[in-house]
Amino acid sequence: MEPAAPAVDASIFTLLGGTTIPDRAAIVRAECREGSRVELRRRDASSSHIDVWLECRPRLPLMRAWKMIGHVPEGTAAALLPLADERSTVIAHGTVRTVYAPTGRNEAVVTVEIRPQTQG
């Protein structure tokens, strides 16, 4: 029997993975700021992998622009998935709390605060 994922009834702070991929680091450097909105999305219906999408400045008026900047660690995903509707692509929303993305380097470090969505 597998241990149950820990209950989550408050915000979760986590460091994102996958932000050192050059294209993602460039997006973080250009678009990501403390306070930016993020959306956590299931990679596919059967996946336990959760990608993090950043709300960016829209290119056209009245249209939202989202770009993937990384993913949450496995442990964080394990805590979030049981709380989400199985049919929902969006698992949770969050806010960027810290950003480190030096110019001239293909790396970025992003910390987000996640607000889990509960089924209901």
C-alpha positions as CSV (number, residue, x, y, z in Angstrom):
1,M,0.0,0.0,0.0
2,E,1.4,3.4,-1.0
3,P,1.6,6.2,1.6
4,A,-1.0,8.9,1.1
5,A,0.1,12.3,-0.2
6,P,0.2,14.9,2.5
7,A,-2.9,17.0,3.0
8,V,-2.6,20.5,1.6
9,D,-4.8,23.2,3.1
10,A,-2.5,26.2,2.8
11,S,-0.2,27.8,0.2
12,I,2.8,25.8,-1.0
13,F,6.1,27.4,-1.8
14,T,8.3,25.6,-4.3
15,L,11.3,26.1,-6.5
16,L,10.6,25.3,-10.1
17,G,12.5,22.7,-12.1
18,G,13.3,23.0,-15.8
19,T,14.1,26.7,-15.7
20,T,17.7,26.3,-16.9
21,I,16.6,25.3,-20.4
22,P,17.8,28.2,-22.5
23,D,14.4,29.1,-24.1
24,R,12.7,29.0,-20.7
25,A,15.4,31.1,-19.0
26,A,14.9,33.7,-21.7
27,I,11.2,33.8,-21.1
28,V,11.8,34.2,-17.3
29,R,14.3,37.0,-17.9
30,A,12.0,38.9,-20.3
31,E,8.6,38.3,-18.7
32,C,8.7,37.0,-15.1
33,R,8.6,39.3,-12.2
34,E,7.8,39.0,-8.5
35,G,4.0,39.0,-8.3
36,S,3.5,37.5,-11.8
37,R,0.6,35.0,-12.2
38,V,1.3,31.3,-12.9
39,E,-1.0,28.4,-13.8
40,L,-0.1,24.8,-13.0
41,R,-1.3,22.5,-15.7
42,R,-1.3,18.7,-16.0
43,R,0.9,17.7,-18.9
44,D,-1.7,15.2,-20.2
45,A,-4.8,13.4,-18.8
46,S,-2.8,10.4,-17.4
47,S,0.2,12.3,-16.3
48,S,1.5,13.1,-12.8
49,H,3.8,15.7,-14.3
50,I,2.7,19.4,-13.7
51,D,4.0,22.2,-15.9
52,V,4.1,25.8,-14.8
53,W,2.8,28.4,-17.2
54,L,3.5,32.1,-16.8
55,E,1.0,34.8,-17.8
56,C,2.9,37.1,-20.1
57,R,2.2,40.5,-21.7
58,P,-0.3,39.9,-24.5
59,R,0.8,40.5,-28.1
60,L,-2.8,41.4,-29.1
61,P,-5.4,43.3,-27.0
62,L,-7.9,41.2,-25.0
63,M,-5.9,38.0,-25.4
64,R,-4.0,36.3,-22.7
65,A,-0.6,35.0,-23.4
66,W,0.8,32.0,-21.4
67,K,4.3,30.5,-21.8
68,M,5.7,27.4,-20.1
69,I,8.6,28.2,-17.7
70,G,9.2,25.0,-15.9
71,H,7.6,22.3,-13.8
72,V,6.9,21.5,-10.1
73,P,9.0,18.8,-8.3
74,E,7.5,15.3,-8.0
75,G,6.7,15.7,-4.3
76,T,4.8,18.9,-4.9
77,A,2.9,17.3,-7.8
78,A,2.0,14.3,-5.5
79,A,0.5,16.7,-2.9
80,L,-1.5,18.7,-5.5
81,L,-3.0,16.1,-7.8
82,P,-5.3,14.4,-5.2
83,L,-6.9,17.8,-4.6
84,A,-7.7,18.5,-8.2
85,D,-10.6,17.4,-10.3
86,E,-9.3,14.5,-12.4
87,R,-10.9,16.0,-15.6
88,S,-9.3,19.4,-15.1
89,T,-6.1,20.4,-17.0
90,V,-5.5,23.3,-14.6
91,I,-4.4,22.0,-11.2
92,A,-3.7,25.2,-9.3
93,H,-2.9,28.9,-9.6
94,G,0.0,30.7,-8.0
95,T,2.2,33.8,-7.8
96,V,5.9,34.2,-8.5
97,R,7.7,35.1,-5.2
98,T,11.3,35.2,-6.3
99,V,13.2,35.4,-9.6
100,Y,16.9,35.1,-10.4
101,A,17.7,35.3,-14.1
102,P,21.0,36.9,-14.8
103,T,21.7,38.5,-18.2
104,G,24.0,36.6,-20.5
105,R,23.4,33.2,-18.8
106,N,21.1,30.4,-19.7
107,E,19.7,29.9,-16.3
108,A,16.9,31.1,-14.1
109,V,15.7,30.3,-10.6
110,V,12.0,30.9,-9.8
111,T,10.1,30.3,-6.6
112,V,6.3,30.3,-6.7
113,E,3.5,30.3,-4.1
114,I,0.8,27.8,-5.1
115,R,-2.8,28.0,-4.0
116,P,-4.2,24.5,-4.4
117,Q,-7.7,24.0,-5.9
118,T,-9.9,21.6,-4.1
119,Q,-12.5,19.5,-5.7
120,G,-16.0,20.8,-5.1
